Amino acid sequence: MQRETRERNGGLHVAVSAADRAPIKERAMLAGLSVSAYLRPSGLGHPIRSVLDYDAVLHLARLNGDQGRPVGLLKL
């Protein structure tokens, strides 16, 4: 899976309290994203898509292929 790359050379600094910082970092980590990648779609009103879901789909697709190979050999 190839991701779209864009030039991102400007930063946006947001002041948050320590109480707000911990849950934001935790949610970004659970989504498998950096804090910037987590906050960017959130600030633009887009849904946050977890990288872990894509990894799970890829893993299941490989597992499905691995299970199909022995069955194909048994047919012979």
Secondary structure as UniProt FT lines:
FT   HELIX           18..31
FT   HELIX           35..44
FT   HELIX           51..75
//
